[in-house]
Amino acid sequence: MDIEKLKALKVIVETGSITRAAERLGYSQPGLTGMLNRLEQEIGYPVLQRGSGGVSLTEAGEALMPHVEHILRDSRALEQAIADHRPEERRILRIGSYTSISRNWLPPVLKGFGAQFPDVQLTVKDGSCMDIEQWLMEGTIDVGLLSNCFSAPLEFLPLLQDPYYAVLPPEERPGETFDISAFNGRTFFIPSKGVDTEVLRILERSGVTPRFSLIATEDSAVIKMVEQGLGCSLLSELILRGNTDHVSLVPIDPPAFREVGAAVRSLKKVGPVLRNFLHYIRRDAEK
């Protein structure tokens, strides 16, 4: 049975729509429909039911999906094992990362790792926690560098604690610390790209309710808004590094951190390339 048909089936189930699945996979809708029809012919009975609310699994399809997912996981593991044991060619390590990590921590790590393992080709793409979680589950990246914020069944290797700071307009000088309760009622900026759930949890845990203002852009825009005195924010050290010239930064009270680390599908099943990378980045984080 063609593995590409099984991949297509999984994406259709995840999206609940043949149209959206075709967009994600890069197929035309008729082409994906034809692939699905051929898969059902091979199986011998329908596995999907179409309705006005979208596409869902039949009862038989529900029974088959765990086996389909198992085949896809084994297929990805086989592809990675083949790549890991191909010494005559450049091996590839695909990394997903927060922008703050790929900008302010990852470059020297990649430089050092590349010097030690010159036969490994490194690729990096930035995304939110939800993006990286999805890429790992789909098998389009090998490792995610992010905070421990995901809900998928992934394994997490903690690397460092990234402290949060109150980000205030430049004219404010609140002292050595900033009581987090002082955010109550103030205009508070938070990036809307994959809204920072960790910041929301910190505020909720402290019983703080600011006036939220979501910005459909990057962390740097939040800092610029605060710089102009339009509000305040709560951002981590890695996000702030190199962007603090025109705002006031104050440690919050009580202190809060985000735990940054590496997420993989299974630490027991990582290949030699990824194992070497995890060992290298952990040593770097311990410096």
C-alpha positions as a printed Julia matrix, in Angstrom:
287×3 Matrix{Float64}:
   0.0    0.0    0.0
   1.38   3.4   -1.05
   2.65   5.33   1.97
   1.72   8.66   0.31
  -1.95   7.64   0.32
  -1.77   6.93   4.04
  -0.11  10.31   4.65
  -2.91  11.97   2.68
  -5.55  10.12   4.71
  -4.0   11.32   7.98
  -3.97  14.97   6.85
  -7.58  14.74   5.64
  -8.62  13.42   9.05
  -6.63  16.16  10.85
  -8.1   18.99   8.77
 -11.6   17.55   8.36
 -11.59  18.79   4.79
 -10.28  17.47   1.48
  -9.86  21.06   0.26
  -7.69  22.11   3.24
  -5.76  18.84   3.11
  -5.03  19.39  -0.6
  -3.72  22.9    0.17
  -1.43  21.6    2.92
  -0.1   18.72   0.83
   0.27  20.68  -2.41
  -2.24  18.58  -4.4
  -5.21  19.68  -6.46
  -8.54  18.81  -4.87
  -9.49  16.39  -7.7
  -6.07  14.77  -7.47
  -6.39  14.2   -3.72
  -9.95  12.93  -4.12
  -8.72  10.43  -6.72
  -5.93   9.29  -4.41
  -8.44   8.76  -1.61
 -10.79   6.8   -3.9
  -7.93   4.51  -4.96
  -6.99   3.95  -1.3
 -10.54   2.95  -0.42
 -10.6    0.6   -3.43
  -7.42  -1.07  -2.16
  -8.88  -1.39   1.34
 -12.17  -2.7    0.02
 -14.59  -0.38   1.82
 -15.02   3.35   2.66
 -12.95   4.79   5.5
 -14.25   8.36   5.24
 -17.73   9.79   5.2
 -18.48  13.12   3.55
 -21.08  15.49   4.9
 -22.03  19.16   5.02
 -19.88  19.56   8.12
 -16.78  18.18   6.42
 -15.06  14.8    6.26
 -14.84  12.31   9.12
 -13.85   8.69   9.64
 -16.32   5.86   9.31
 -16.47   3.32  12.12
 -14.13   1.09  10.11
 -11.85   4.05   9.46
 -11.66   4.76  13.22
 -10.48   1.19  13.76
  -7.82   1.47  11.04
  -6.33   4.88  11.96
  -4.12   3.71  14.86
  -2.52   1.2   12.48
  -2.11   3.88   9.78
  -0.39   6.19  12.3
   1.86   3.35  13.42
   2.91   2.68   9.79
   3.62   6.39   9.23
   5.74   6.61  12.4
   7.74   3.56  11.35
   8.16   5.01   7.86
   9.57   8.27   9.26
  11.9    6.34  11.57
  13.12   4.25   8.65
  13.76   7.34   6.51
  15.74   8.95   9.33
  17.74   5.76   9.97
  18.62   5.55   6.27
  19.75   9.18   6.31
  21.72   8.75   9.55
  23.73   5.82   8.19
  24.63   7.27   4.8
  28.22   8.42   5.44
  29.09   9.17   1.84
  26.44  11.91   1.59
  25.61  14.98   3.61
  23.26  14.13   6.44
  20.4   16.47   7.3
  19.12  17.73  10.66
  15.85  19.69  10.49
  15.27  22.1   13.38
  12.14  24.03  14.31
  12.66  26.94  16.67
  11.17  30.04  18.26
  12.44  33.18  16.51
  13.94  34.37  19.8
  15.97  31.16  20.09
  17.11  31.06  16.46
  18.11  34.73  16.65
  19.7   35.01  20.09
  20.99  31.56  21.06
  21.1   29.17  18.12
  23.67  30.82  15.76
  26.79  30.08  17.86
  25.42  26.62  18.63
  25.04  25.85  14.92
  28.48  27.27  14.19
  30.14  25.08  16.81
  28.13  21.99  15.93
  28.83  22.5   12.22
  32.56  22.75  12.87
  32.48  19.51  14.85
  30.17  17.68  12.4
  30.81  19.23   8.96
  29.01  16.41   7.12
  25.64  17.39   8.64
  23.43  19.81   6.74
  21.38  21.96   9.12
  18.03  23.54   8.29
  16.08  25.85  10.62
  12.56  27.23  10.35
  10.88  29.51  12.87
   7.41  29.08  14.29
   5.14  29.28  17.32
   4.74  26.51  19.88
   1.73  25.22  17.93
   3.68  25.3   14.64
   6.64  23.38  16.05
   4.37  20.86  17.77
   2.58  20.19  14.47
   5.84  19.92  12.48
   7.17  17.34  14.93
   4.0   15.28  14.79
   4.02  15.43  10.97
   7.69  14.48  10.85
   8.73  17.59   8.86
  11.34  18.5   11.51
  13.55  16.29  13.69
  13.76  18.47  16.8
  11.95  21.5   18.16
  13.61  24.18  20.29
  10.82  25.74  22.32
   9.34  26.02  25.78
   7.52  23.25  27.56
   4.09  24.44  26.39
   2.86  21.73  24.04
   0.09  19.17  24.5
   1.17  16.56  21.92
   2.79  13.27  23.07
   6.36  14.52  22.67
   9.41  14.07  24.89
  11.13  17.16  26.26
  14.78  17.68  27.21
  15.04  20.8   29.45
  18.01  23.02  28.59
  17.72  26.4   30.32
  15.5   28.71  32.36
  14.54  31.89  30.5
  13.45  34.59  33.01
  10.57  36.99  32.36
  10.83  40.78  32.72
   8.27  43.52  32.94
   8.64  45.66  29.81
   7.68  49.25  30.6
   7.81  52.64  28.82
  11.24  54.29  29.09
  10.08  57.02  31.48
   8.98  54.5   34.12
  11.51  53.65  36.85
   9.65  51.34  39.25
  12.65  50.12  41.27
  14.59  46.87  41.47
  11.52  44.66  40.93
   8.03  45.08  39.49
   5.1   43.66  41.45
   3.16  41.63  38.9
  -0.13  42.85  40.39
   0.71  46.31  39.03
  -0.25  45.01  35.55
  -3.89  45.02  36.71
  -5.97  47.34  34.52
  -3.04  48.47  32.38
  -2.91  48.16  28.58
  -0.92  45.0   28.01
   0.6   43.94  24.68
   1.04  40.31  23.72
   1.88  38.88  20.28
  -1.17  37.31  18.69
   0.89  34.88  16.57
   0.23  31.71  18.56
  -0.69  33.85  21.6
   1.89  33.44  24.39
   0.06  30.95  26.61
   2.9   30.95  29.14
   2.47  34.67  29.82
  -1.28  34.17  30.14
  -0.69  31.38  32.66
   1.68  33.55  34.73
  -0.87  36.37  34.87
  -3.74  34.01  35.69
  -1.73  32.27  38.42
  -1.15  35.67  40.06
  -4.79  36.76  39.67
  -3.79  39.61  37.35
  -6.17  40.95  34.7
  -4.62  43.58  32.41
  -6.43  45.19  29.45
  -5.12  42.96  26.66
  -4.15  44.34  23.27
  -3.25  41.65  20.76
  -0.85  42.52  17.96
  -0.86  40.41  14.79
   2.89  40.51  14.38
   6.21  39.67  16.11
   7.66  40.32  19.56
   9.65  43.27  18.21
   6.39  45.12  17.5
   5.34  44.67  21.13
   8.6   46.29  22.26
   8.08  49.21  19.85
   4.55  49.78  21.17
   5.84  49.88  24.75
   8.69  52.17  23.68
   6.08  54.71  22.54
   4.32  54.59  25.9
   1.21  52.83  24.56
   1.22  50.08  27.18
   3.38  47.44  28.86
   4.25  43.77  28.43
   5.9   40.69  29.92
   8.62  39.09  27.81
  11.49  36.68  28.39
  15.2   37.46  28.34
  15.83  35.62  25.06
  13.09  37.61  23.35
  14.41  40.9   24.74
  18.11  40.36  24.04
  19.35  43.14  21.74
  15.99  45.0   21.79
  16.09  46.89  25.09
  17.66  50.28  24.37
  14.46  52.34  24.62
  12.32  50.54  27.22
  12.59  49.9   30.95
  13.17  46.27  31.94
  12.5   45.12  35.48
  12.5   41.6   37.0
   8.99  40.7   38.11
   7.96  39.79  41.64
   7.3   36.92  42.13
   9.88  35.73  39.58
   8.74  33.64  36.62
  10.6   31.65  33.97
   9.87  29.73  30.82
  11.63  26.38  30.55
  13.36  26.18  27.16
  14.45  22.86  25.76
  14.42  20.38  22.9
  11.33  18.39  21.99
  11.43  15.16  19.97
   8.98  12.37  19.28
  11.03   9.85  21.27
  14.38  10.3   23.03
  14.95   6.54  22.88
  14.63   6.45  19.09
  16.79   9.41  18.03
  19.42   8.67  15.39
  23.13   9.45  15.74
  22.91  12.91  14.1
  20.15  14.13  16.41
  21.77  12.44  19.41
  25.0   14.33  18.74
  23.09  17.61  18.38
  21.19  17.14  21.64
  24.43  16.33  23.44
  26.12  19.41  21.96
  23.31  21.88  22.71
  22.92  20.58  26.26
  26.62  21.15  26.91
  26.29  24.68  25.45
  23.3   25.44  27.7
  25.26  24.35  30.77
  28.05  26.87  30.15
